[in-house]
Amino acid sequence: MALHPHQKEELADLAVAAMRERGLQPEFSAPALQQLRGIDGPGLAEGTDIVDLTGLPGARSTTTTRATWTSSP
């Protein structure tokens, strides 16, 4: 089912309101964005304490490119 542009905007507004009601920040903070601008490439994957969790059930990437972890798939 395709959504009309006004429906997408309404859903986005509802999602932002729901996040704020639950104490979440729907947007990245200024310090987080500043830190992001300082990243010029991938980190170094060295050391035994680095674990790749991307293959675990419930690990996914959202359309907003924020990494999300859920307890159920």
DSSP file (Angstrom, degrees, kcal/mol; ACC not computed):
  #  RESIDUE AA STRUCTURE BP1 BP2  ACC     N-H-->O    O-->H-N    N-H-->O    O-->H-N    TCO  KAPPA ALPHA  PHI   PSI    X-CA   Y-CA   Z-CA
    1    1 A M              0   0    0      0, 0.0     2,-0.3     0, 0.0     0, 0.0   0.000 360.0 360.0 360.0 119.1    0.0    0.0    0.0
    2    2 A A        -     0   0    0      1,-0.0     2,-0.3     0, 0.0     0, 0.0  -0.610 360.0-138.4 -83.2 139.3    1.6    3.3   -1.1
    3    3 A L        -     0   0    0     -2,-0.3    -1,-0.0     2,-0.0     0, 0.0  -0.743  13.8-123.1 -96.6 145.2    1.2    6.3    1.1
    4    4 A H    >>  -     0   0    0     -2,-0.3     4,-2.1     1,-0.1     3,-0.8  -0.509  32.4-106.5 -77.9 155.0    0.5    9.7   -0.1
    5    5 A P  H 3> S+     0   0    0      0, 0.0     4,-2.2     0, 0.0     5,-0.2   0.863 120.9  53.0 -52.9 -39.8    3.0   12.5    0.8
    6    6 A H  H 3> S+     0   0    0      1,-0.2     4,-2.0     2,-0.2     5,-0.1   0.845 108.1  51.5 -67.3 -30.7    0.6   14.0    3.4
    7    7 A Q  H <> S+     0   0    0     -3,-0.8     4,-2.5     2,-0.2    -1,-0.2   0.891 108.3  50.9 -70.7 -39.2    0.2   10.6    5.1
    8    8 A K  H  X S+     0   0    0     -4,-2.1     4,-2.3     2,-0.2    -2,-0.2   0.914 111.0  48.8 -62.0 -42.9    4.0   10.1    5.3
    9    9 A E  H  X S+     0   0    0     -4,-2.2     4,-2.3    -5,-0.2    -2,-0.2   0.907 111.4  49.3 -64.0 -42.1    4.3   13.5    6.9
   10   10 A E  H  X S+     0   0    0     -4,-2.0     4,-2.3     2,-0.2    -2,-0.2   0.909 111.6  48.8 -64.3 -42.3    1.5   12.8    9.4
   11   11 A L  H  X S+     0   0    0     -4,-2.5     4,-2.4     2,-0.2    -2,-0.2   0.897 110.6  51.0 -64.3 -40.0    3.2    9.4   10.3
   12   12 A A  H  X S+     0   0    0     -4,-2.3     4,-2.3     2,-0.2    -2,-0.2   0.912 110.4  49.2 -63.4 -42.4    6.5   11.1   10.8
   13   13 A D  H  X S+     0   0    0     -4,-2.3     4,-2.3     1,-0.2    -2,-0.2   0.906 111.4  49.3 -62.8 -42.0    5.0   13.7   13.1
   14   14 A L  H  X S+     0   0    0     -4,-2.3     4,-2.5     2,-0.2    -2,-0.2   0.891 110.1  51.4 -64.6 -39.3    3.2   11.0   15.1
   15   15 A A  H  X S+     0   0    0     -4,-2.4     4,-2.3     2,-0.2    -2,-0.2   0.914 110.2  48.6 -64.5 -42.6    6.5    9.0   15.4
   16   16 A V  H  X S+     0   0    0     -4,-2.3     4,-2.4     2,-0.2    -2,-0.2   0.925 112.5  48.5 -61.9 -45.1    8.4   12.1   16.7
   17   17 A A  H  X S+     0   0    0     -4,-2.3     4,-2.3     1,-0.2    -2,-0.2   0.908 111.3  50.1 -62.3 -42.6    5.6   12.8   19.2
   18   18 A A  H  X S+     0   0    0     -4,-2.5     4,-1.1     2,-0.2    -1,-0.2   0.899 110.5  49.9 -64.3 -40.6    5.6    9.2   20.4
   19   19 A M  H ><>S+     0   0    0     -4,-2.3     5,-2.9     1,-0.2     3,-0.5   0.935 111.5  47.8 -62.9 -46.1    9.4    9.2   20.8
   20   20 A R  H ><5S+     0   0    0     -4,-2.4     3,-1.7     1,-0.2    -2,-0.2   0.886 106.8  57.1 -63.6 -38.1    9.3   12.5   22.8
   21   21 A E  H 3<5S+     0   0    0     -4,-2.3    -1,-0.2     1,-0.3    -2,-0.2   0.795 108.4  48.5 -61.4 -27.6    6.5   11.1   25.0
   22   22 A R  T <<5S-     0   0    0     -4,-1.1    -1,-0.3    -3,-0.5    -2,-0.2   0.257 123.7-103.8 -98.1  11.2    8.8    8.2   25.9
   23   23 A G  T < 5S+     0   0    0     -3,-1.7     2,-0.2     1,-0.3    -3,-0.2   0.675  77.4 134.3  79.3  17.0   11.7   10.4   26.7
   24   24 A L      < -     0   0    0     -5,-2.9    -1,-0.3    -6,-0.2    -2,-0.1  -0.643  56.6-125.4 -97.8 157.2   13.6    9.7   23.5
   25   25 A Q        -     0   0    0     -2,-0.2     4,-0.1     1,-0.1    -9,-0.0  -0.903  14.5-164.7-101.0 114.7   15.3   12.3   21.2
   26   26 A P  S    S+     0   0    0      0, 0.0     2,-0.3     0, 0.0    -1,-0.1   0.675  75.5  49.0 -73.8 -14.9   14.0   11.9   17.6
   27   27 A E  S    S-     0   0    0    -11,-0.1     2,-0.2    -3,-0.1    -2,-0.0  -0.881  95.0-101.5-121.0 154.2   16.9   14.0   16.3
   28   28 A F        -     0   0    0     -2,-0.3     2,-0.0     1,-0.1     0, 0.0  -0.507  43.5-114.3 -70.5 142.7   20.6   13.7   16.9
   29   29 A S     >  -     0   0    0     -2,-0.2     4,-2.3     1,-0.1     5,-0.2  -0.304  24.6-108.0 -72.9 161.5   21.9   16.3   19.4
   30   30 A A  H  > S+     0   0    0      1,-0.2     4,-2.4     2,-0.2     5,-0.2   0.905 120.2  51.2 -58.2 -44.3   24.4   19.0   18.3
   31   31 A P  H  > S+     0   0    0      0, 0.0     4,-2.3     0, 0.0    -1,-0.2   0.885 109.8  50.6 -62.3 -35.9   27.3   17.4   20.1
   32   32 A A  H  > S+     0   0    0      2,-0.2     4,-2.3     1,-0.2    -2,-0.2   0.916 111.2  47.6 -66.5 -42.4   26.5   14.0   18.4
   33   33 A L  H  X S+     0   0    0     -4,-2.3     4,-2.1     2,-0.2    -1,-0.2   0.880 111.1  51.6 -65.2 -37.9   26.4   15.7   15.0
   34   34 A Q  H  X S+     0   0    0     -4,-2.4     4,-0.8     2,-0.2    -2,-0.2   0.917 110.4  48.4 -64.5 -43.0   29.7   17.5   15.7
   35   35 A Q  H >< S+     0   0    0     -4,-2.3     3,-0.7     1,-0.2     4,-0.3   0.898 109.4  53.8 -63.0 -40.1   31.3   14.2   16.7
   36   36 A L  H >< S+     0   0    0     -4,-2.3     3,-1.8     1,-0.2    -1,-0.2   0.892 102.1  57.2 -61.8 -40.9   30.0   12.6   13.5
   37   37 A R  H 3< S+     0   0    0     -4,-2.1    -1,-0.2     1,-0.3    -2,-0.2   0.754 100.3  60.3 -62.9 -22.8   31.6   15.3   11.4
   38   38 A G  T << S+     0   0    0     -4,-0.8     2,-0.6    -3,-0.7    -1,-0.3   0.511  83.5  94.2 -82.6  -4.9   34.9   14.4   12.9
   39   39 A I    <   +     0   0    0     -3,-1.8     4,-0.0    -4,-0.3    -3,-0.0  -0.794  45.4 173.5 -91.8 120.6   34.7   10.8   11.6
   40   40 A D        -     0   0    0     -2,-0.6    -1,-0.1     1,-0.2    -3,-0.0   0.316  62.3 -19.4-110.5   8.4   36.5   10.5    8.2
   41   41 A G  S    S-     0   0    0      0, 0.0    -1,-0.2     0, 0.0     2,-0.0  -0.976  91.2 -42.4 173.3-176.9   36.3    6.8    7.7
   42   42 A P        -     0   0    0      0, 0.0    -2,-0.1     0, 0.0     3,-0.1  -0.305  61.0-107.9 -68.8 154.2   35.8    3.4    9.4
   43   43 A G        -     0   0    0      1,-0.1     2,-0.5    -4,-0.0    -4,-0.0  -0.247  40.5 -89.4 -73.4 167.7   37.4    2.7   12.7
   44   44 A L        -     0   0    0      1,-0.1     2,-1.3     2,-0.1    -1,-0.1  -0.681  29.7-147.3 -81.7 128.8   40.3    0.3   13.1
   45   45 A A        +     0   0    0     -2,-0.5     2,-0.4    -3,-0.1    -1,-0.1  -0.587  50.9 130.5 -96.0  71.8   39.2   -3.3   13.7
   46   46 A E        +     0   0    0     -2,-1.3     3,-0.1     3,-0.0     2,-0.1  -0.938  35.3  46.2-124.8 147.6   42.0   -4.3   15.9
   47   47 A G  S >  S-     0   0    0     -2,-0.4     3,-0.7     1,-0.1     0, 0.0  -0.092  78.4 -97.2 106.4 155.8   42.1   -6.0   19.3
   48   48 A T  T 3  S+     0   0    0      1,-0.2    -1,-0.1    -2,-0.1    -2,-0.0   0.580 112.5  68.8 -84.2 -10.0   40.3   -9.0   20.9
   49   49 A D  T 3  S+     0   0    0     -3,-0.1     2,-0.6     2,-0.0    -1,-0.2   0.442  76.1  97.8 -89.6   1.1   37.7   -6.8   22.5
   50   50 A I    <   -     0   0    0     -3,-0.7     2,-0.4     2,-0.0    -3,-0.0  -0.807  52.6-177.3 -93.9 124.1   36.0   -5.9   19.2
   51   51 A V        -     0   0    0     -2,-0.6     2,-0.7     2,-0.0    -2,-0.0  -0.982  24.0-135.9-125.4 129.1   32.9   -8.0   18.4
   52   52 A D        +     0   0    0     -2,-0.4     3,-0.3     1,-0.1    -2,-0.0  -0.750  25.4 173.7 -83.4 115.3   30.8   -7.8   15.3
   53   53 A L    >   +     0   0    0     -2,-0.7     3,-1.7     1,-0.2    -1,-0.1   0.356  50.0 101.3-102.5   3.5   27.2   -8.0   16.4
   54   54 A T  T 3  S+     0   0    0      1,-0.3    -1,-0.2     4,-0.0     5,-0.1   0.731  77.8  56.4 -66.2 -21.0   25.6   -7.3   13.0
   55   55 A G  T 3  S+     0   0    0     -3,-0.3    -1,-0.3     2,-0.1    -2,-0.1   0.517  83.5 107.3 -87.3  -3.8   24.8  -11.0   12.4
   56   56 A L  S X  S-     0   0    0     -3,-1.7     3,-1.9     1,-0.1     2,-0.1  -0.433  83.4 -96.7 -74.7 147.5   22.7  -11.3   15.6
   57   57 A P  T 3  S+     0   0    0      0, 0.0    -1,-0.1     0, 0.0     3,-0.1  -0.389 111.4  26.6 -60.0 136.3   19.0  -11.7   15.4
   58   58 A G  T 3  S+     0   0    0      1,-0.3    12,-1.3    15,-0.1     2,-0.5   0.256  88.2 120.6  94.0 -12.7   17.3   -8.3   15.9
   59   59 A A  E <   +A   69   0A   0     -3,-1.9    -1,-0.3    10,-0.2     2,-0.3  -0.756  37.1 144.5 -85.2 125.6   20.3   -6.2   14.7
   60   60 A R  E     -A   68   0A   0      8,-1.7     8,-2.1    -2,-0.5     2,-0.4  -0.962  47.1-119.1-153.4 166.4   19.2   -4.1   11.8
   61   61 A S  E     -A   67   0A   0     -2,-0.3     6,-0.2     6,-0.2     2,-0.1  -0.950  29.2-140.2-112.7 132.9   19.7   -0.7   10.2
   62   62 A T    >   -     0   0    0      4,-1.8     3,-2.0    -2,-0.4     6,-0.0  -0.354  29.9-101.8 -86.9 170.7   16.8    1.7    9.9
   63   63 A T  T 3  S+     0   0    0      1,-0.3    -1,-0.1     2,-0.1    -2,-0.0   0.687 123.8  60.2 -66.1 -16.8   16.0    3.9    6.9
   64   64 A T  T 3  S-     0   0    0      2,-0.2    -1,-0.3     1,-0.0     3,-0.1   0.365 115.2-118.5 -90.2   6.4   17.4    6.8    8.9
   65   65 A T    <   +     0   0    0     -3,-2.0     2,-0.4     1,-0.3    -2,-0.1   0.555  69.8 137.2  67.1  12.5   20.7    4.9    9.1
   66   66 A R        -     0   0    0      1,-0.0    -4,-1.8    -5,-0.0    -1,-0.3  -0.743  58.7-121.1 -83.4 133.5   20.6    4.7   12.9
   67   67 A A  E     -A   61   0A   0     -2,-0.4     2,-0.4    -6,-0.2    -6,-0.2  -0.568  34.2-166.7 -74.2 137.6   21.7    1.3   14.2
   68   68 A T  E     -A   60   0A   0     -8,-2.1    -8,-1.7    -2,-0.3     2,-0.5  -0.970  14.1-157.7-130.6 141.3   18.9   -0.3   16.2
   69   69 A W  E     -A   59   0A   0     -2,-0.4     2,-0.3   -10,-0.2   -10,-0.2  -0.981  13.9-179.0-119.1 126.8   18.8   -3.3   18.5
   70   70 A T        -     0   0    0    -12,-1.3    -2,-0.0    -2,-0.5     0, 0.0  -0.923  30.1-137.5-122.3 151.3   15.6   -5.1   19.2
   71   71 A S  S    S+     0   0    0     -2,-0.3    -1,-0.1     1,-0.1   -12,-0.1   0.656  92.2  47.2 -81.9 -14.5   15.1   -8.1   21.5
   72   72 A S              0   0    0    -14,-0.1    -1,-0.1     1,-0.0   -14,-0.0  -0.973 360.0 360.0-126.6 143.5   12.8   -9.8   19.0
   73   73 A P              0   0    0      0, 0.0   -15,-0.1     0, 0.0    -1,-0.0   0.493 360.0 360.0 -68.1 360.0   13.4  -10.2   15.3
